[in-house]
């Protein structure tokens, strides 16, 4: 038997060690971790660095300093935009919380008629574009061309406009009703799993329905209510489309509209845009941290080991009032906006009145086949690019989500906590902030001007949504099957393909669908990162609004809305009613 010399044995041992380290599992996990770290941290670091650079008087060079932040807090316009943002976020949060909690209580705890059929309708605004909602409500309730104002004049004899959404209250109204489903989703699960004995005990002491609801039911659901409220506050602060349509043109700027002004255009100042982005990002990140670290971990014992379903509260004849309340929300948030943009799209020129004799399909023919200013093709390029970005982006996002969830919740290495934080970080920054960071980071690279930079912005901002869906399912599934597969000799890739992924299918499918729908309607990231030829549907709607009239804009808005609703209907048919609310 030949014995290896000491140098040969050392080389053999070193090679064996490298083979142990360079397994498919290790290589894949390390590569994905490095990729996600670069995706998330590079844009944010670019924002931090750029925020401390100040353009010189000629607008060419830059020096280090705090002038951007000084100008931001001392300048009248930006300071007013900051205060407007806080006002809009607070107002939208109050409205969405009141609507979301009341609708969740009606659907989860009462005998409201047809509540199971109303629930999916309550969620529809979550999947539609708030920007399109703002366009719809502008045509419904603006002073000059508002359909409702003209109806009030014709039917009630009103001498002036009764409604005006072209101000901060209008921004709050549209943002609040479109973000109501966020609160609804956080609250309805807690109400359905609540121990009925707690409420029964309150009633035996003589408490009525209202007192029991206010003193027992809602306090027990407080973590869900507060979580939903914070998510709405953060989302409202980062919302761009609604204030851009209903606020900025009338002198009501917010931070997002100001960031957009600084990020694009002939007078763009990316350094000032970076400073404003950091300020908005810091505000939203603090609230997300509060939600994740303080509110979400709180446990109120609403679920016990006993098998039960909460008793439905008999509202008596008031059940029809509850039904009417729910139908009214669906009418205001879904039916009325969609009906509005459809009716406006049928007119050559919209003057605020429905004229059946003027109905025409000309606007649809124009946006689908003919109109293309500045090489922008809002429908042809927009539809194709949106579907490419949605399909590819959602797929990449879910691949990252599965691998990251495996590392965080299965391997549980020393970097698991850091990876979990990294996955949560983009949630705390609005899309327009991430977009500015991506723009500054990659504007001088080959991917700028291609769909790849938009795809990078999409995945960076929204892959945490998919990761949370996968993680929630993974935590509910035992590790034993995966461990048994590995002990029987199966490789990591085989175990992942045959065991892990099939078990995670509900979370993977729900996360993919959620990101797909978000990508179809995403506006601020697309608007900041696109160039001619890479426009999306939302960018097309924006440009039609800038260069054409409301009727043409509404035609493409109808196309986008139809695509979103068709996808929601198709996905629900394929995956079941819970697929889009996981």
N, C-alpha and C positions, 0 to 999 in steps of 0.2 A: 504494500500500500504506500503510495507516494504522499509525502507530507509537504504541504506548501511552505515556502520560506516565509519569514516574518513580513517582508514587504508585500509579497503576493497576498498573504492573508489579510493584511491591512487594507489593500485595494479591494479585495473581495468583500470585506465587511463594510467598507465605505459604499460600494455599489449596492449592497443589500440594503443599507440604510436609506440610500436615495430612492430605491424601488419602493421601500415602505412609505416614504414621504410623498413620492410622486404618484399616488394612486389617483384614479379618476375622481374619487370623492374629494380628496384634498385639493387637487388642481382646480376642479370646478368651483368648489366653495371659496377658495382663495381668490380666483379670478372674478367671481361674482361680487365678493366683498369689496375688492379693489375697484371694480367698475362702479358699484353703487356709491362708494366713498367719493370717487372722482365726480360722478354725476351730481351728487348733492352738495359737496363741499366746495368744488371749484367755483360755481356761480356765486355762492354766498361769500366766499373769500374775495372774489372779484368785486362784489358789491361793497364789502367793507373797505377794501383798499381804494376803490374809485371814489367812495364818499368823502375821502380826505384829500382828494385832488381838486384843485381850484383852477378853472380856466383863467388865463391872463386876459388883459383888456382887449387884445386883438383876437382872442378866441382860438389861438393855435397851440400855445404851450400850456403847461399846467404846473402848479407848485403845490407843495404840501400845506395843509392848513385846515382850519375849522370854519372857513368862510361860508361853505355850503350850509352847514348846520346853523350858523349865525343868521344868514339870510333867510333860512327857512322859518326860524322862530321869530325873527323880527319883521319879516316881510308881511305886509297886510294880506296879500292874496293867499299865500301858503298857510298862514295862521288861520285864516277864515276857512280854508279847505279842511284843515285839521279839525276845527271845531264842528264843521258840517258833517265830517265823517263820523265823529263821536255821536252827534245828534241822530244821524240816520241809523247808525248801528243800534243805538239804544231804542229808538222808536220801532225799528223793524223787529228787534228781539221781543219787545213787549207785545206787539201785535201777533207775531208768529207763535209766541208761547201761549197767549190766550186762546188762539184758534186751535193750535195743535193739541193742547191739553184737553180742551173741551171736546174736540172731535174724537180723541183717543178714548176719553171716558165714555162718550156716547156709544162708540163701536165696541168697546171691550166690556163694559159693565152694565149696560142697560138693554132693555128689550125693544130698542128702536127698530121699527120695521125695515126690512131690506138692508140691514147694516152690513151683511157680508158682501152684497153687491155694491154698496157704496164705498167700501174700503179701498179697492183698487182705483176708484175714481179720485179718492182723496190724495192718492200718491202721484197722480199724473203731473201736477206742476213741478215735481222734483225732476222729471225727465225732460221737461220742455226748457226752452231758452228764456231766461229772464229778460234778455235784450229784446227778443220778439214780444214778450209780454209788455215791455215798456212801449214798444211801437204800437201794440194793440190798444193800450190804455191811453196813449196820446191821441189816437183817432177816436177813442170813446169819450174822453173827458177833457180835452183841451178847449180853451175858450172859443177859438175861431172855427175849428173843424171837428169839434167833438160831437159824435153822433148822439150821445145822451143829452147834451145841451140843446141841440137842434130839436130833438124829440120833446124836451121839456118846453121849448118855445112854442112848438106847433100844437102840443096837446094841452099844456097847462097855461099857455099865454105868458110864460116868463119873459121879462124884458131884457134880461142879461144872462150871461153864463152862470149856471148854478154850480158847476164843477170846474176845477182847474188842477190838473195833475202836474203841471209844469213848474214844480217847486219841490222843496225838500219833503213836504208832506206827501206829495205824489210819489216821490222816490221811496219813502217809507211804506206807503200803501202797496205798491207793486212788489217791492222786495219782501215785505212781510207775508203777503198771501202766497208768493212763490216759494218761500222757505218754510212755510208751515209744515210740510211733510217731514222736514228734518226733526222738528220737535215731536211730531206724531210718532215717528219710528222709535225714538228714544223712550217714549212714555208708554206706548200701547203694550209692549211686552211685560213691563212691570205690573201694569193693571191686570193683565190676564193671569199672571202667576201669583197674585196676592192671596194670602190666607183669609178666607171669608170670616173666620171666627173673630178676627180683630174688629171687623165692622159689626158683626152680630153682637159683640160685647157692648159696643157703643150704643146700639139701638136698644138693648135691654135696659140701659140706664136712662132711657127716655129721649135720646138724641134723635132728631129728625134727619131726613135725607140730606138736606143742605149742610147741617152741622157735622154729620158723620163724614161727608165728603171733604169738607174743609179742614176738619180736625184730625181725621184718621187716614182716609184714602190718599189724599194729595201729599200730606207729609211723608207717608211711607214711600210714595213715588218720587220724593224730592231729588234723589241722585239722578234719576233719568231726566227729570224736568230741568234741573240745573245744567246737566251735560248738554241737553238739546239747546238750551238758551245760550250757552257759551258758544256752541258751534254756529248758531245763527248769528251771534254778534260778530264772530270772527269772519264768517262768510260774507256778511253784509259789509263789513269794513273793507273787504277785498273785492267787492262786486264792482264791476266796471260798466257793463252795458246799460244798466238802469239809470245811474246818475249821468252817464254820457248822453243819453237820449232825453231825459226829463229834467236834468239839473243844469249841466254845464252850458247849454245854449242860452239859458235864461239867467246866467250869473250865479248859479249855485254850484260851485266847484267842490269836488271832494279830492282826497289824496290820490285816488286812482286816476281820476281824469287829469290831475296835475302831473302825475308821473308819466302818463301817456304823452302829454304835451312836451315834457322834457326828454322823452326817450326817442321820439320820431319827429320828422319835419325839418325844415331848413334851419330853424333856430334851436335845434336840439342841443341839450347840454347833458350828456350822459352822466357826468359827475354829480350834477345836482339831482338828476333822476335817481342815481344810486343812493344819495343821502336821504331823499324822500322815501325810497323803497326800504331802506334800513329802518327808518322811523316806523313806517306802517308794519313792516315785518316784526319789529320788536314788540309792538302793541299786541298783534295777533298771537305771537309766540308765547307771550306771558299768559294770555288767557287759555291757550291750548295746554300749557304746562299745568295751570290750575285745574283744568278739566281732567287731565290724565293722572295727576299725582295726588290731588286732594279730594276731588268730587267722585271720580270714577271708582277709586278703591273703597269708598265708603259702603258699608253693607247694612242695610236695614232689613231685618228678618221678615221678608214678605213671602218666602217660600220655605216650607218645612218638609219633612220626610213623608208626610201623609199624602196620599193620592186624593186630589180634589180639583174641582174647577170652581172659581169664584161664582157665587150666586148672582144671577142677573137681577138687576134692580127693576122692579115693575114701576114704570112711570105713569101707568094709567093712561088717561087721555092726553097727558103731556108727551107721550111717546111720539105722537104725530107732530108736535112742536119740535122735538129733537130731530125727527126726520126732515122737517122743513128747514131747520137750521143747517143740517148737513147738505141738503140739496142746494141751499142758497150759496154755501161755500163753493161747491162744485160748479155752480152756474157762474159765480163771479171769477173764480180762478181758472176755469177750464173752458166752459161753453162760451161765455161772453167774449173773451179775448180771441179765441179761434174763429168764432162767427164774425167778429169785427174785422180781422185781417182778411178773411175770405171775401166779405162784402166790399171792402175797400179795394181789393185786388181786381174786382170786376168792373171798376169805373176807370175811364180814361184819365180823369182828373177828379180827385176827391175834394168835395167842398163841404162835407159834413152831413149831407143828406143822401138817403138811399133813393136812387132813381132807377127803377127796373128797366126802363127803356134804354138806359146807357150801358147795360151789362154787355161785356165783351171779353173775349179770351185773348185780346191783343197783348196785354201785359205779360201773360204767360208765354206767348210766342216770342215776345221781345227778350225776356230774361233767359229763356231756355235756348234760343237759337241765334239771336242777332246782336244783342247789346254787349259791347266790350271796350269801354274806355281805358286808355292807358294800358292796353294789353291784358286787362283783367277780364276774365270770363267767369262771371259769378256762378253760373249753373253748371256748365259743362266741365270746366276745370274744378269748380268748387265741389260738386258731388263726387267726382272721381277721387280727388285728393282727400276729401273727408273720409271716404270709405277706406282708402289705402291706409291713412293714418289711424283710423279707428281699429281696423282689423289687425294691422301689424303692431300698432302700439299696445293694444290690449293683450295680444299674444306675448309680446316681449315682457310687458309688465307682469303677467301671470307667471312666466318662467322665472323671472327674478323673485317673485313673491313666494313661489314654492321652495326654491333653493334657500332663500333667506329664512323662511319660517322653519325649515328643517335645521338650519344652523342654530337658530335662536332657541327652539323648543325641543330639539332632539339631541343635537351634539352638546349643547349647553356648555360650550367652552368658556375660557376666561374673557373672550371678546363678545359673548352673547349679549350682555347688557349694552355695550357700545353699539352693536348692530341694531338692537331694538330701538335705541335712541335715534340712530341714523335713519331708521325707517319712519320714525314719527316726525322728524325734523321738517320735511317739506309740507306737512299738514299745517304747520304753524305759519307758513308764508303764503300770501295770496298768489294767484297765478301770475298777475302782472309783475310782482316782485321777482318771482323765479324767472320770468321772461326777460326782464331787464338784465338780470345776472347772466343768463345764457347768452344774451346779445353781446354784452361786454366781453364775455369770455371767448366766444367763438366767432366774433365778427371778422377777424382776419384769417380765419381758417377756411379750408376748401368746402366745409359743409355749409357755410353761410350762403344763402341764396338757393338752397335745396330743401327738399322735404325732410331731410335728415335732421336739420336743426329744429324744425317744428316738432318732429317726432321725439327728439331728445328733450325738448321742453315739456311735452305732454307726459312722457314716461317719468321724468324727474319729479314732476309735481304730483302725479296721481298714482304712481305704483304703490304707495302706502295703503290706498284703498283696497287694492287687491290683496296685499299682504295681510291686512287685518281680517279679511274674509277667510283666507286660508288658515291663518293662525287660530281663529275661533273654532274651526272644525278640527284642526290638528290637536288642540288642547282637549277636545272631547273624545279623542280616539286613543285607545291604549297603545303603548309602544310594543306590546308583546308580540304582535304579528310580525312587525318589522324585525325584532330581535330574533324571533324563531327563523325567519328567512335567512338572516345573516349566519346564524349558527349552523344552518343546514348547508352552508357553502355558497349561497347565492351572493353575487357581487352587489356592490352598492347601487349600480345602475339598474341591475335586474330587480332588486328590491324596490327601488324607486318607481320603476315602470309597472311592476306587477302588483305591488302592495300599497305603497304610499299614495301614488297618484289616484288609483281607483277609489281609495278610502276618502280622498280629499275632493272628489268630483263636485259635491254640492258647493263647497267654498270656491273652488276654481271657476266653476261655471258662473256663480253669482258675481264674483269679482270681475271676470271677463266681460260679462254683460254690463255691469256698472260702468267700467272704464270705456267700453265701446260707445255707450250712449253719451257719456260726458265728452268724449272726443268729437263726436258728431256735432255737438253744439258749442264747443269751447270757443270763446272769442278773444280775450286779452292776449293769451299766449300767441295765438295765430296772428293777431293784428300787429304785434310788435316784431315777430320773427319772419313773416312772409315776405316774398318778393314776387314780381310778376311771373306767373306760371305756377306758383305754389299756393295760390289763394284757396281758402276753404269756403264752405257754405256760409259760415258766419262772417267771414271777411267780405264775401260777395254781398251779403245783406248790408253791411256797413257802407260799402262803396256805392251801392244803389241809393242808399239814404243820402249820401253826400252829393251825388251827381244827378240823381233822378228824383221823381216825386214819390209821394207816399204810396200811390197805387202800385207802382212798379216794385217798390220795396216790399210791400205786402205780398205780392205775387211770389217772390222768392221765399218770403217768410212762411207762406203756406206750404211751399215745397218742403222746406226743412221740417216744419211741424208734422206734415204727413209722413215723412221718412221716419221721424222719431216715434210717432204713434204706431206706425206699421211695425217697426222693430220691437216695440214693447209688446204689442199684441202677438207677434210671431214667437217671441221668446217665452211669453207666458204659456202659449199653446204647447211649445216644445218641452219646457222645463217645469210647468206647474205654477200655481199662483204664488208660491213662496219664493220663486227664483229671484224676483226683483226686490224683495224686501229682506233679504238675508243680512 
